[in-house]
Amino acid sequence: MTTAPERTADLYPTRGTSEVITPRKDPVVWSRPGVEGPFAAAELSDFDRDGFCALPELLTADEVAVYRAELDRLVGDPAMRADPRSIVEPTSQAVRSVFEVHRISEVFAGLVADPRVAGRARQILGSDVYVHQSRINVKPGFGASGFYWHSDFETWHAEDGLPHMRTVSVSIALTENYDTNGGLMIMPGSHRYFVGCEGATPKDNYKKSLQMQDAGTPSDEALTTMADRHGIRLFTGRAGSATWFDCNAMHGSGDNITPYPRSNVFIVFNSVENPAVEPFAAPVRRPEYIGARAPFVPVT
């Protein structure tokens, strides 16, 4: 086990005796104005305002075919299914997610390092980056369960020890995202407020939360307040489209009861200047394949 950097002040208390909503204390876009990169200035401005930026075409159809074939290979591999990095649906026992794909697959390692991907992460975070988490999500038709409303940063802060909101995610669609097959929903502007949730973190919470999240989810009252304030955006698009979103954006997805699968590759980049410390609200760290720590190897 690696040694974590010295504990810093807790800017975002959570999982206490009561729920608290507080303004964000960190920037959203960390790079200086005019820094060159794949994002246009207007796209960065939209990201700063809304907490996300949707790209209608990040990958070509030929590239999608390569990544989709690799996803199918990993999901269909019996050895991979038995690996702790694979998460299965609680009811159907079908594979739901496979973590750390940038380490177990040269194909996905290449995607992570692609300048269209890593370059945008550097542009938002204003520094070199490393992969805090990567996974493929498989949402087959006829009953695959969704992900309840949450802020990723709340979990990464509480259970992984990320001190600042200097982390960004990209969800790249490998199948068509319809408005009916359990697509990603985000509350625009919600990234400006942190919801410190009520309740303690159970030991080894990740074993349950990766199937169905409970600890670290906001109350119905808080979600209603935020939805009334910010609204809800549902993301649709062809395979190869991508959605970049801030680590603190309130988001979730519904169940997929249609016949049409929804699969994606999900990559989380953290700034090398935002090293993880000990968890702020959990008894132990989560495994490295869920929340990577030092040594930090920048994505090149």
BATOR-146274 format. One record per residue (C-alpha): z negated, y negated, x negated; chain; residue in one letter. Coordinates in nm, 2 decimals. Example, Ala and Ser with C-alpha at 12.3 -4.5 7.8 and 13.67 -1.06 7.14 Angstrom:
REM residues 2
[segu [-0.78; 0.45; -1.23]; 'A'; 'A'] [segu [-0.71; 0.11; -1.37]; 'A'; 'S'] 
REM end
This chain:
REM residues 300
[segu [0.00; 0.00; 0.00]; 'A'; 'M'] [segu [0.09; -0.34; -0.13]; 'A'; 'T'] [segu [-0.17; -0.62; -0.16]; 'A'; 'T'] [segu [-0.12; -0.90; 0.09]; 'A'; 'A'] [segu [-0.13; -1.27; -0.01]; 'A'; 'P'] [segu [-0.45; -1.46; 0.04]; 'A'; 'E'] [segu [-0.53; -1.52; 0.41]; 'A'; 'R'] [segu [-0.42; -1.86; 0.54]; 'A'; 'T'] [segu [-0.56; -2.06; 0.83]; 'A'; 'A'] [segu [-0.48; -1.92; 1.17]; 'A'; 'D'] [segu [-0.25; -2.18; 1.33]; 'A'; 'L'] [segu [-0.19; -1.96; 1.64]; 'A'; 'Y'] [segu [-0.50; -1.78; 1.76]; 'A'; 'P'] [segu [-0.43; -1.50; 2.01]; 'A'; 'T'] [segu [-0.58; -1.19; 2.16]; 'A'; 'R'] [segu [-0.91; -1.35; 2.23]; 'A'; 'G'] [segu [-1.14; -1.39; 2.53]; 'A'; 'T'] [segu [-0.89; -1.61; 2.72]; 'A'; 'S'] [segu [-0.53; -1.70; 2.73]; 'A'; 'E'] [segu [-0.43; -2.04; 2.58]; 'A'; 'V'] [segu [-0.09; -2.22; 2.57]; 'A'; 'I'] [segu [-0.06; -2.46; 2.27]; 'A'; 'T'] [segu [0.23; -2.66; 2.13]; 'A'; 'P'] [segu [0.42; -2.52; 1.84]; 'A'; 'R'] [segu [0.31; -2.65; 1.49]; 'A'; 'K'] [segu [0.61; -2.54; 1.29]; 'A'; 'D'] [segu [0.97; -2.66; 1.27]; 'A'; 'P'] [segu [1.24; -2.47; 1.45]; 'A'; 'V'] [segu [1.53; -2.53; 1.21]; 'A'; 'V'] [segu [1.39; -2.55; 0.85]; 'A'; 'W'] [segu [1.71; -2.64; 0.66]; 'A'; 'S'] [segu [1.80; -3.00; 0.58]; 'A'; 'R'] [segu [2.06; -3.18; 0.79]; 'A'; 'P'] [segu [2.41; -3.13; 0.65]; 'A'; 'G'] [segu [2.34; -2.80; 0.48]; 'A'; 'V'] [segu [2.65; -2.59; 0.48]; 'A'; 'E'] [segu [2.67; -2.25; 0.64]; 'A'; 'G'] [segu [2.83; -2.05; 0.92]; 'A'; 'P'] [segu [2.66; -2.25; 1.20]; 'A'; 'F'] [segu [2.82; -2.58; 1.30]; 'A'; 'A'] [segu [2.59; -2.88; 1.32]; 'A'; 'A'] [segu [2.61; -2.88; 1.70]; 'A'; 'A'] [segu [2.51; -2.51; 1.71]; 'A'; 'E'] [segu [2.20; -2.57; 1.50]; 'A'; 'L'] [segu [2.11; -2.87; 1.73]; 'A'; 'S'] [segu [2.14; -2.64; 2.03]; 'A'; 'D'] [segu [1.92; -2.38; 1.86]; 'A'; 'F'] [segu [1.66; -2.64; 1.78]; 'A'; 'D'] [segu [1.65; -2.75; 2.14]; 'A'; 'R'] [segu [1.69; -2.42; 2.33]; 'A'; 'D'] [segu [1.55; -2.17; 2.08]; 'A'; 'G'] [segu [1.87; -1.96; 2.08]; 'A'; 'F'] [segu [2.25; -1.98; 2.00]; 'A'; 'C'] [segu [2.49; -1.73; 2.16]; 'A'; 'A'] [segu [2.81; -1.65; 1.97]; 'A'; 'L'] [segu [3.09; -1.49; 2.19]; 'A'; 'P'] [segu [3.25; -1.31; 1.90]; 'A'; 'E'] [segu [3.06; -1.23; 1.58]; 'A'; 'L'] [segu [3.23; -0.89; 1.51]; 'A'; 'L'] [segu [3.59; -0.78; 1.57]; 'A'; 'T'] [segu [3.67; -0.48; 1.79]; 'A'; 'A'] [segu [3.74; -0.27; 1.48]; 'A'; 'D'] [segu [3.40; -0.36; 1.33]; 'A'; 'E'] [segu [3.22; -0.28; 1.66]; 'A'; 'V'] [segu [3.38; 0.07; 1.65]; 'A'; 'A'] [segu [3.24; 0.13; 1.30]; 'A'; 'V'] [segu [2.89; 0.02; 1.39]; 'A'; 'Y'] [segu [2.89; 0.20; 1.73]; 'A'; 'R'] [segu [3.00; 0.52; 1.56]; 'A'; 'A'] [segu [2.71; 0.48; 1.31]; 'A'; 'E'] [segu [2.46; 0.42; 1.60]; 'A'; 'L'] [segu [2.59; 0.73; 1.78]; 'A'; 'D'] [segu [2.55; 0.93; 1.45]; 'A'; 'R'] [segu [2.19; 0.83; 1.40]; 'A'; 'L'] [segu [2.09; 0.88; 1.76]; 'A'; 'V'] [segu [2.25; 1.22; 1.77]; 'A'; 'G'] [segu [2.10; 1.34; 1.44]; 'A'; 'D'] [segu [1.81; 1.59; 1.52]; 'A'; 'P'] [segu [1.64; 1.51; 1.19]; 'A'; 'A'] [segu [1.65; 1.14; 1.27]; 'A'; 'M'] [segu [1.51; 1.21; 1.62]; 'A'; 'R'] [segu [1.21; 1.38; 1.46]; 'A'; 'A'] [segu [1.16; 1.09; 1.22]; 'A'; 'D'] [segu [0.87; 0.85; 1.30]; 'A'; 'P'] [segu [1.12; 0.56; 1.29]; 'A'; 'R'] [segu [1.27; 0.69; 1.61]; 'A'; 'S'] [segu [1.11; 0.59; 1.94]; 'A'; 'I'] [segu [1.19; 0.78; 2.26]; 'A'; 'V'] [segu [1.18; 0.69; 2.63]; 'A'; 'E'] [segu [0.84; 0.79; 2.78]; 'A'; 'P'] [segu [1.01; 0.96; 3.08]; 'A'; 'T'] [segu [1.35; 1.09; 2.98]; 'A'; 'S'] [segu [1.25; 1.15; 2.61]; 'A'; 'Q'] [segu [1.59; 1.01; 2.51]; 'A'; 'A'] [segu [1.60; 0.80; 2.19]; 'A'; 'V'] [segu [1.52; 0.44; 2.27]; 'A'; 'R'] [segu [1.52; 0.28; 1.92]; 'A'; 'S'] [segu [1.56; 0.37; 1.56]; 'A'; 'V'] [segu [1.39; 0.14; 1.31]; 'A'; 'F'] [segu [1.46; 0.04; 0.95]; 'A'; 'E'] [segu [1.84; 0.11; 0.99]; 'A'; 'V'] [segu [1.92; -0.12; 0.70]; 'A'; 'H'] [segu [1.74; 0.12; 0.47]; 'A'; 'R'] [segu [1.86; 0.45; 0.62]; 'A'; 'I'] [segu [2.22; 0.35; 0.67]; 'A'; 'S'] [segu [2.46; 0.20; 0.42]; 'A'; 'E'] [segu [2.68; 0.09; 0.71]; 'A'; 'V'] [segu [2.40; -0.12; 0.87]; 'A'; 'F'] [segu [2.29; -0.24; 0.52]; 'A'; 'A'] [segu [2.63; -0.39; 0.49]; 'A'; 'G'] [segu [2.60; -0.57; 0.82]; 'A'; 'L'] [segu [2.26; -0.72; 0.72]; 'A'; 'V'] [segu [2.41; -0.86; 0.40]; 'A'; 'A'] [segu [2.72; -0.99; 0.57]; 'A'; 'D'] [segu [2.75; -1.37; 0.51]; 'A'; 'P'] [segu [2.81; -1.42; 0.88]; 'A'; 'R'] [segu [2.47; -1.27; 0.95]; 'A'; 'V'] [segu [2.24; -1.34; 0.65]; 'A'; 'A'] [segu [2.41; -1.68; 0.59]; 'A'; 'G'] [segu [2.31; -1.79; 0.94]; 'A'; 'R'] [segu [1.95; -1.67; 0.88]; 'A'; 'A'] [segu [1.93; -1.87; 0.56]; 'A'; 'R'] [segu [2.07; -2.18; 0.73]; 'A'; 'Q'] [segu [1.80; -2.17; 1.01]; 'A'; 'I'] [segu [1.51; -2.08; 0.78]; 'A'; 'L'] [segu [1.60; -2.30; 0.49]; 'A'; 'G'] [segu [1.53; -2.05; 0.22]; 'A'; 'S'] [segu [1.62; -1.70; 0.09]; 'A'; 'D'] [segu [1.54; -1.43; 0.35]; 'A'; 'V'] [segu [1.44; -1.07; 0.37]; 'A'; 'Y'] [segu [1.45; -0.82; 0.66]; 'A'; 'V'] [segu [1.11; -0.80; 0.83]; 'A'; 'H'] [segu [1.25; -0.55; 1.08]; 'A'; 'Q'] [segu [1.58; -0.39; 1.18]; 'A'; 'S'] [segu [1.66; -0.14; 1.45]; 'A'; 'R'] [segu [1.92; -0.01; 1.68]; 'A'; 'I'] [segu [1.84; -0.02; 2.05]; 'A'; 'N'] [segu [1.99; 0.23; 2.29]; 'A'; 'V'] [segu [1.98; 0.15; 2.66]; 'A'; 'K'] [segu [2.17; 0.43; 2.83]; 'A'; 'P'] [segu [2.25; 0.41; 3.20]; 'A'; 'G'] [segu [2.06; 0.55; 3.49]; 'A'; 'F'] [segu [1.71; 0.45; 3.42]; 'A'; 'G'] [segu [1.65; 0.32; 3.06]; 'A'; 'A'] [segu [1.34; 0.10; 3.07]; 'A'; 'S'] [segu [1.34; -0.26; 2.97]; 'A'; 'G'] [segu [1.12; -0.48; 2.75]; 'A'; 'F'] [segu [0.86; -0.69; 2.93]; 'A'; 'Y'] [segu [0.83; -1.07; 2.87]; 'A'; 'W'] [segu [0.69; -1.15; 2.53]; 'A'; 'H'] [segu [0.71; -1.37; 2.22]; 'A'; 'S'] [segu [0.80; -1.16; 1.91]; 'A'; 'D'] [segu [0.60; -1.40; 1.69]; 'A'; 'F'] [segu [0.28; -1.33; 1.89]; 'A'; 'E'] [segu [0.31; -0.97; 1.78]; 'A'; 'T'] [segu [0.43; -1.04; 1.43]; 'A'; 'W'] [segu [0.14; -1.29; 1.38]; 'A'; 'H'] [segu [-0.13; -1.07; 1.54]; 'A'; 'A'] [segu [-0.03; -0.73; 1.40]; 'A'; 'E'] [segu [0.19; -0.80; 1.09]; 'A'; 'D'] [segu [0.02; -1.12; 0.96]; 'A'; 'G'] [segu [0.32; -1.36; 0.96]; 'A'; 'L'] [segu [0.14; -1.70; 0.93]; 'A'; 'P'] [segu [0.42; -1.93; 1.04]; 'A'; 'H'] [segu [0.71; -1.94; 1.28]; 'A'; 'M'] [segu [0.97; -1.91; 1.01]; 'A'; 'R'] [segu [1.14; -1.60; 1.13]; 'A'; 'T'] [segu [1.46; -1.55; 1.33]; 'A'; 'V'] [segu [1.63; -1.26; 1.51]; 'A'; 'S'] [segu [1.98; -1.17; 1.60]; 'A'; 'V'] [segu [2.09; -0.92; 1.86]; 'A'; 'S'] [segu [2.44; -0.80; 1.81]; 'A'; 'I'] [segu [2.60; -0.62; 2.11]; 'A'; 'A'] [segu [2.77; -0.29; 2.04]; 'A'; 'L'] [segu [2.85; -0.24; 2.41]; 'A'; 'T'] [segu [2.95; -0.48; 2.69]; 'A'; 'E'] [segu [2.66; -0.69; 2.82]; 'A'; 'N'] [segu [2.70; -0.72; 3.19]; 'A'; 'Y'] [segu [2.47; -0.92; 3.42]; 'A'; 'D'] [segu [2.36; -0.58; 3.57]; 'A'; 'T'] [segu [2.28; -0.35; 3.28]; 'A'; 'N'] [segu [1.95; -0.48; 3.16]; 'A'; 'G'] [segu [2.06; -0.77; 2.94]; 'A'; 'G'] [segu [1.85; -1.01; 2.73]; 'A'; 'L'] [segu [1.68; -1.29; 2.92]; 'A'; 'M'] [segu [1.53; -1.60; 2.74]; 'A'; 'I'] [segu [1.34; -1.90; 2.87]; 'A'; 'M'] [segu [1.52; -2.20; 2.71]; 'A'; 'P'] [segu [1.28; -2.43; 2.53]; 'A'; 'G'] [segu [0.99; -2.18; 2.56]; 'A'; 'S'] [segu [0.98; -2.16; 2.18]; 'A'; 'H'] [segu [0.81; -2.49; 2.17]; 'A'; 'R'] [segu [0.49; -2.35; 2.31]; 'A'; 'Y'] [segu [0.28; -2.06; 2.18]; 'A'; 'F'] [segu [0.10; -1.83; 2.43]; 'A'; 'V'] [segu [-0.22; -1.70; 2.28]; 'A'; 'G'] [segu [-0.28; -1.39; 2.49]; 'A'; 'C'] [segu [-0.60; -1.25; 2.62]; 'A'; 'E'] [segu [-0.75; -0.91; 2.51]; 'A'; 'G'] [segu [-0.80; -0.72; 2.19]; 'A'; 'A'] [segu [-0.54; -0.51; 2.00]; 'A'; 'T'] [segu [-0.60; -0.13; 2.03]; 'A'; 'P'] [segu [-0.59; 0.07; 1.72]; 'A'; 'K'] [segu [-0.23; 0.20; 1.64]; 'A'; 'D'] [segu [-0.11; -0.02; 1.93]; 'A'; 'N'] [segu [0.25; 0.00; 1.80]; 'A'; 'Y'] [segu [0.27; 0.37; 1.91]; 'A'; 'K'] [segu [0.25; 0.26; 2.27]; 'A'; 'K'] [segu [0.39; -0.09; 2.25]; 'A'; 'S'] [segu [0.73; 0.02; 2.12]; 'A'; 'L'] [segu [0.78; 0.22; 2.44]; 'A'; 'Q'] [segu [0.61; -0.01; 2.68]; 'A'; 'M'] [segu [0.43; -0.33; 2.57]; 'A'; 'Q'] [segu [0.09; -0.42; 2.71]; 'A'; 'D'] [segu [-0.13; -0.59; 2.45]; 'A'; 'A'] [segu [0.02; -0.93; 2.36]; 'A'; 'G'] [segu [0.20; -0.99; 2.70]; 'A'; 'T'] [segu [0.14; -1.32; 2.88]; 'A'; 'P'] [segu [-0.02; -1.33; 3.23]; 'A'; 'S'] [segu [0.18; -1.36; 3.54]; 'A'; 'D'] [segu [0.04; -1.72; 3.58]; 'A'; 'E'] [segu [0.15; -1.82; 3.23]; 'A'; 'A'] [segu [0.50; -1.67; 3.28]; 'A'; 'L'] [segu [0.54; -1.84; 3.61]; 'A'; 'T'] [segu [0.44; -2.18; 3.45]; 'A'; 'T'] [segu [0.69; -2.13; 3.17]; 'A'; 'M'] [segu [0.97; -2.01; 3.40]; 'A'; 'A'] [segu [0.92; -2.31; 3.63]; 'A'; 'D'] [segu [0.92; -2.54; 3.33]; 'A'; 'R'] [segu [1.21; -2.39; 3.13]; 'A'; 'H'] [segu [1.42; -2.17; 3.36]; 'A'; 'G'] [segu [1.57; -1.83; 3.26]; 'A'; 'I'] [segu [1.90; -1.76; 3.09]; 'A'; 'R'] [segu [2.06; -1.42; 3.11]; 'A'; 'L'] [segu [2.30; -1.33; 2.83]; 'A'; 'F'] [segu [2.63; -1.14; 2.90]; 'A'; 'T'] [segu [2.93; -1.09; 2.67]; 'A'; 'G'] [segu [3.16; -0.84; 2.52]; 'A'; 'R'] [segu [3.08; -0.59; 2.24]; 'A'; 'A'] [segu [3.07; -0.79; 1.92]; 'A'; 'G'] [segu [2.90; -1.09; 2.06]; 'A'; 'S'] [segu [2.56; -1.20; 1.92]; 'A'; 'A'] [segu [2.26; -1.39; 2.03]; 'A'; 'T'] [segu [2.04; -1.56; 1.76]; 'A'; 'W'] [segu [1.69; -1.65; 1.89]; 'A'; 'F'] [segu [1.38; -1.81; 1.75]; 'A'; 'D'] [segu [1.08; -1.58; 1.68]; 'A'; 'C'] [segu [0.87; -1.76; 1.95]; 'A'; 'N'] [segu [1.12; -1.76; 2.23]; 'A'; 'A'] [segu [0.98; -1.60; 2.55]; 'A'; 'M'] [segu [1.22; -1.32; 2.63]; 'A'; 'H'] [segu [1.26; -0.98; 2.79]; 'A'; 'G'] [segu [1.50; -0.75; 2.96]; 'A'; 'S'] [segu [1.51; -0.54; 3.28]; 'A'; 'G'] [segu [1.57; -0.17; 3.33]; 'A'; 'D'] [segu [1.92; -0.04; 3.32]; 'A'; 'N'] [segu [1.99; 0.16; 3.63]; 'A'; 'I'] [segu [2.37; 0.12; 3.61]; 'A'; 'T'] [segu [2.60; 0.38; 3.47]; 'A'; 'P'] [segu [2.69; 0.15; 3.19]; 'A'; 'Y'] [segu [2.50; 0.17; 2.86]; 'A'; 'P'] [segu [2.37; -0.13; 2.67]; 'A'; 'R'] [segu [2.33; -0.08; 2.30]; 'A'; 'S'] [segu [2.27; -0.33; 2.02]; 'A'; 'N'] [segu [2.16; -0.37; 1.66]; 'A'; 'V'] [segu [1.86; -0.60; 1.62]; 'A'; 'F'] [segu [1.78; -0.77; 1.28]; 'A'; 'I'] [segu [1.48; -0.99; 1.21]; 'A'; 'V'] [segu [1.49; -1.22; 0.91]; 'A'; 'F'] [segu [1.18; -1.37; 0.76]; 'A'; 'N'] [segu [1.17; -1.65; 0.50]; 'A'; 'S'] [segu [1.05; -1.54; 0.16]; 'A'; 'V'] [segu [0.83; -1.85; 0.17]; 'A'; 'E'] [segu [0.65; -1.70; 0.48]; 'A'; 'N'] [segu [0.49; -1.39; 0.32]; 'A'; 'P'] [segu [0.27; -1.17; 0.54]; 'A'; 'A'] [segu [-0.10; -1.18; 0.50]; 'A'; 'V'] [segu [-0.35; -0.94; 0.67]; 'A'; 'E'] [segu [-0.30; -0.92; 1.05]; 'A'; 'P'] [segu [-0.46; -1.21; 1.24]; 'A'; 'F'] [segu [-0.56; -1.00; 1.55]; 'A'; 'A'] [segu [-0.53; -0.63; 1.48]; 'A'; 'A'] [segu [-0.75; -0.38; 1.30]; 'A'; 'P'] [segu [-0.48; -0.25; 1.07]; 'A'; 'V'] [segu [-0.13; -0.33; 0.96]; 'A'; 'R'] [segu [0.17; -0.18; 1.13]; 'A'; 'R'] [segu [0.39; 0.06; 0.92]; 'A'; 'P'] [segu [0.64; -0.09; 0.68]; 'A'; 'E'] [segu [0.93; 0.04; 0.88]; 'A'; 'Y'] [segu [0.82; -0.18; 1.17]; 'A'; 'I'] [segu [0.70; -0.49; 0.98]; 'A'; 'G'] [segu [0.81; -0.50; 0.62]; 'A'; 'A'] [segu [0.59; -0.68; 0.36]; 'A'; 'R'] [segu [0.59; -0.75; -0.01]; 'A'; 'A'] [segu [0.76; -0.71; -0.25]; 'A'; 'P'] [segu [1.01; -0.94; -0.09]; 'A'; 'F'] [segu [1.37; -0.86; -0.19]; 'A'; 'V'] [segu [1.60; -1.14; -0.07]; 'A'; 'P'] [segu [1.91; -1.04; 0.12]; 'A'; 'V'] [segu [2.21; -1.11; -0.10]; 'A'; 'T'] 
REM end
